[in-house]
Amino acid sequence: MEPSLTDQAHTVANAFVSARRAAQPLTAYPGTRPIDLDGAYRIQAAAIDLDGRPVIGWKVGRINPPLDSQLGSNRLAGPVFAGTVIEAAEDPNPAMAVFGGGFAAAEAEMMLRIAPGWDGHVPTDDAGTKAILDTVRLGIEIASSPYVGINEDGPAVTISDFGNNAGLVLGPEVAGWRDLDLCAIQVRTEIDGAVAGAATAATMLDGPYGAVRFLLGNLKQRRIAVPDGLWVSTGAITGVHAVHIGQQIHAHFEGHGSVACRISAASSCQQS
């Protein structure tokens, strides 16, 4: 008898959660790879339940052509867990853990927070999106998975392991953000002092606010609650930059400040 889709999802989810908790790499995908968004998010949901930590944010990533047309979406989402979000104000150069032997990258991003009391209505434009936010922060997303092939295997596989998220660094607030064009801010990512990428959020589909709208629609469709003060990591601005343990990351947002972190090795105690 063939295992059910639920059983298959649970098998993969359990393997990913166990590997993350043990900080052990996976050299092969641990089961049947999802081929569509429903299958990918089914595994993700099972893994969130198995992990057990509160979800205090979500990362949003881009799905590039032609896979966006094939999968029916140009973005993906993954959970950000309590304990993996670091305030730069408390530690200006925090150690951010990645999985040795797996995949690891750093991404300069804008972090937007949904204000308490969201009424469940998904905005349709930037003005409406600003109205449901209470802050915009500079940030870095650390993307890491025990499975080294998570990005090479495509978006559905990326979704299945928490969207390839391993934590966020929250930098300073963007002063006067309600009156700014976030897509005009020049952003530069440096690794060990060398420029790894430079761009603006204008390259990111419909920008950071569009990422919030996508996420809310995604969560609503999946019947996932939106808790008060939910963080949205809105997508890589300068690219997804591979990093190694021991490297230093700086993300510079021209005219608005910077945020930094150093890359460390995940240990079993960090993932429990």
C-alpha positions as CSV (number, residue, x, y, z in Angstrom):
1,M,0.0,0.0,0.0
2,E,1.4,3.4,-1.0
3,P,1.9,5.9,1.9
4,S,-0.6,8.7,2.0
5,L,0.3,12.3,1.1
6,T,0.0,13.1,4.8
7,D,2.4,10.3,5.7
8,Q,4.9,11.3,3.1
9,A,4.8,14.9,4.3
10,H,5.3,13.9,7.9
11,T,8.3,11.7,7.0
12,V,10.0,14.6,5.2
13,A,9.1,17.1,7.9
14,N,10.4,14.9,10.6
15,A,13.7,14.4,8.8
16,F,14.2,18.1,8.4
17,V,13.2,19.0,12.0
18,S,15.4,16.3,13.3
19,A,18.4,17.4,11.2
20,R,17.9,21.0,12.3
21,R,17.7,20.0,16.0
22,A,20.8,17.9,15.7
23,A,22.6,20.4,13.4
24,Q,23.4,17.5,11.1
25,P,23.7,17.9,7.3
26,L,21.5,16.1,4.8
27,T,23.3,15.0,1.6
28,A,20.1,13.9,-0.1
29,Y,16.4,15.1,0.1
30,P,14.8,13.0,2.9
31,G,11.9,11.5,1.0
32,T,9.7,12.3,-2.0
33,R,10.3,15.9,-3.4
34,P,7.2,18.0,-3.6
35,I,6.4,19.0,-7.2
36,D,3.8,21.7,-6.5
37,L,3.0,24.3,-3.9
38,D,0.3,22.3,-2.2
39,G,2.7,19.5,-1.5
40,A,5.5,21.8,-0.4
41,Y,3.3,23.8,2.0
42,R,1.9,20.5,3.4
43,I,5.4,19.4,4.4
44,Q,6.1,22.9,5.8
45,A,2.9,22.8,7.9
46,A,3.8,19.4,9.3
47,A,7.3,20.6,10.2
48,I,6.0,23.7,11.9
49,D,3.8,21.5,14.1
50,L,6.7,19.2,14.9
51,D,9.0,22.0,15.7
52,G,6.6,23.5,18.2
53,R,8.1,27.0,18.6
54,P,5.9,30.0,18.1
55,V,6.1,31.6,14.6
56,I,6.7,35.3,15.1
57,G,7.4,36.2,11.4
58,W,7.6,34.9,7.9
59,K,10.2,35.3,5.2
60,V,9.1,36.0,1.6
61,G,11.2,34.8,-1.3
62,R,11.0,35.2,-5.1
63,I,10.1,32.4,-7.5
64,N,11.7,33.2,-10.8
65,P,10.5,32.5,-14.4
66,P,9.6,30.0,-15.8
67,L,8.8,28.3,-12.5
68,D,6.5,31.1,-11.4
69,S,4.2,30.3,-14.2
70,Q,4.5,26.5,-13.7
71,L,3.8,26.8,-9.9
72,G,1.2,29.5,-10.1
73,S,3.0,32.0,-7.8
74,N,6.0,34.4,-8.1
75,R,6.7,34.3,-4.4
76,L,7.1,31.8,-1.5
77,A,6.9,31.9,2.2
78,G,8.6,30.3,5.2
79,P,8.2,30.6,9.0
80,V,10.5,32.6,11.3
81,F,10.6,31.1,14.8
82,A,10.8,32.8,18.2
83,G,14.4,32.7,19.3
84,T,15.9,33.3,15.8
85,V,15.2,37.0,15.6
86,I,18.0,39.2,16.9
87,E,17.8,42.9,17.8
88,A,20.9,44.7,16.5
89,A,20.3,47.3,19.2
90,E,21.1,44.7,21.8
91,D,24.0,43.1,19.9
92,P,25.4,45.1,16.9
93,N,27.3,42.2,15.5
94,P,25.4,39.0,16.5
95,A,26.5,35.5,15.7
96,M,24.0,34.0,13.3
97,A,24.1,30.2,13.1
98,V,24.1,28.2,9.8
99,F,24.2,24.5,9.1
100,G,27.7,23.3,8.4
101,G,27.7,20.9,5.4
102,G,24.3,22.3,4.3
103,F,23.2,25.5,2.6
104,A,24.0,29.0,3.9
105,A,23.4,32.5,2.6
106,A,22.9,36.0,3.8
107,E,20.4,38.5,2.3
108,A,19.9,42.2,2.8
109,E,16.2,42.8,3.3
110,M,13.6,45.2,4.7
111,M,11.7,44.0,7.7
112,L,8.1,45.2,7.9
113,R,5.9,44.5,10.9
114,I,2.1,44.1,10.8
115,A,0.5,46.1,13.5
116,P,-1.7,44.5,16.1
117,G,-5.4,44.3,15.2
118,W,-5.2,43.4,11.6
119,D,-8.8,42.8,10.5
120,G,-8.2,40.0,8.0
121,H,-8.6,42.2,4.9
122,V,-5.7,41.9,2.4
123,P,-4.8,45.4,1.1
124,T,-4.7,45.9,-2.7
125,D,-2.2,48.8,-2.8
126,D,0.8,50.4,-1.0
127,A,-1.3,53.0,0.8
128,G,-3.5,50.3,2.3
129,T,-0.5,48.2,3.2
130,K,1.2,51.0,5.0
131,A,-1.9,51.5,7.0
132,I,-1.6,48.0,8.6
133,L,2.1,48.3,9.5
134,D,3.7,49.9,12.5
135,T,7.4,49.9,11.5
136,V,10.0,49.3,8.8
137,R,13.4,48.1,9.8
138,L,16.7,47.4,8.0
139,G,17.7,43.8,8.2
140,I,19.5,40.7,7.2
141,E,17.9,37.3,6.6
142,I,20.1,34.2,7.2
143,A,19.0,31.5,4.8
144,S,20.3,28.1,5.9
145,S,19.2,24.4,5.6
146,P,20.8,21.1,6.6
147,Y,20.0,20.1,3.0
148,V,22.8,21.4,0.7
149,G,20.7,21.2,-2.4
150,I,17.7,23.1,-1.1
151,N,18.0,26.0,-3.6
152,E,19.2,23.9,-6.6
153,D,16.2,21.6,-6.3
154,G,13.7,24.5,-6.8
155,P,11.1,26.5,-4.9
156,A,8.9,23.6,-3.8
157,V,11.8,22.0,-2.1
158,T,12.8,25.4,-0.6
159,I,9.3,25.8,0.8
160,S,9.4,22.3,2.3
161,D,12.2,23.2,4.7
162,F,10.9,26.3,6.3
163,G,11.5,28.3,3.2
164,N,15.2,28.0,3.9
165,N,15.1,30.4,6.8
166,A,17.4,30.3,9.8
167,G,16.9,33.7,11.4
168,L,16.7,37.5,11.1
169,V,18.8,40.4,12.3
170,L,16.7,43.5,12.9
171,G,18.5,46.8,12.4
172,P,17.4,50.4,12.9
173,E,14.0,51.7,11.9
174,V,13.8,53.5,8.5
175,A,13.0,57.1,9.7
176,G,10.0,58.6,8.1
177,W,9.2,55.4,6.2
178,R,5.6,56.3,5.6
179,D,6.6,59.2,3.4
180,L,9.5,57.4,1.6
181,D,9.8,55.4,-1.6
182,L,11.4,52.2,-0.1
183,C,12.3,51.1,-3.6
184,A,14.6,54.1,-4.1
185,I,16.9,53.2,-1.3
186,Q,20.3,52.0,-2.5
187,V,21.4,48.8,-0.8
188,R,24.8,47.2,-0.7
189,T,25.8,43.8,0.8
190,E,29.4,43.2,1.9
191,I,31.0,39.9,2.9
192,D,34.3,40.3,4.7
193,G,34.5,43.8,3.4
194,A,34.1,42.9,-0.3
195,V,30.9,44.0,-2.2
196,A,28.8,40.9,-2.9
197,G,25.9,42.8,-4.5
198,A,24.2,46.2,-4.8
199,A,20.6,47.0,-5.9
200,T,17.4,48.6,-4.9
201,A,14.1,47.0,-3.9
202,A,12.7,48.3,-7.3
203,T,13.9,44.9,-8.7
204,M,11.7,43.0,-6.3
205,L,8.4,42.6,-8.3
206,D,6.0,45.0,-6.5
207,G,8.4,45.8,-3.7
208,P,8.4,45.2,0.0
209,Y,4.8,46.2,0.4
210,G,3.8,43.8,-2.3
211,A,5.6,41.1,-0.3
212,V,3.4,41.8,2.7
213,R,0.3,41.6,0.5
214,F,1.5,38.3,-0.9
215,L,2.1,36.9,2.6
216,L,-1.2,37.9,4.0
217,G,-3.0,36.3,1.0
218,N,-0.9,33.1,1.4
219,L,-1.6,32.8,5.1
220,K,-5.2,33.5,4.7
221,Q,-5.5,30.8,2.0
222,R,-3.7,28.3,4.2
223,R,-5.9,29.3,7.2
224,I,-2.9,30.3,9.3
225,A,-3.5,32.9,12.0
226,V,-1.6,36.3,11.9
227,P,-0.5,37.1,15.5
228,D,-0.1,40.6,16.7
229,G,3.3,42.2,15.7
230,L,4.1,39.7,12.9
231,W,7.4,40.4,11.2
232,V,7.7,40.1,7.4
233,S,11.2,39.6,5.9
234,T,10.3,41.0,2.5
235,G,12.9,39.4,0.1
236,A,16.5,39.6,-0.9
237,I,17.3,43.0,-2.4
238,T,20.9,42.5,-3.6
239,G,20.7,38.8,-4.1
240,V,21.1,35.5,-2.2
241,H,24.8,35.5,-1.2
242,A,26.5,32.3,-0.2
243,V,28.3,32.5,3.1
244,H,30.7,30.4,5.2
245,I,31.2,30.0,8.9
246,G,33.4,32.8,10.2
247,Q,32.5,35.4,7.6
248,Q,31.4,38.9,8.5
249,I,28.3,40.4,6.8
250,H,27.3,44.1,6.4
251,A,24.2,45.4,4.8
252,H,24.3,49.1,4.0
253,F,21.1,51.1,3.2
254,E,22.2,54.4,1.8
255,G,21.1,57.4,3.9
256,H,19.4,55.1,6.5
257,G,22.1,53.1,8.2
258,S,23.4,49.6,8.2
259,V,23.2,46.2,10.0
260,A,25.8,43.5,10.5
261,C,26.3,40.0,11.7
262,R,28.9,37.2,11.7
263,I,28.3,33.7,10.6
264,S,28.7,30.9,13.2
265,A,28.1,27.1,13.2
266,A,24.7,25.8,14.4
267,S,24.8,23.4,17.3
268,S,22.2,21.0,18.5
269,C,21.4,23.2,21.6
270,Q,20.6,26.2,19.3
271,Q,18.0,24.3,17.4
272,S,16.1,22.7,20.2
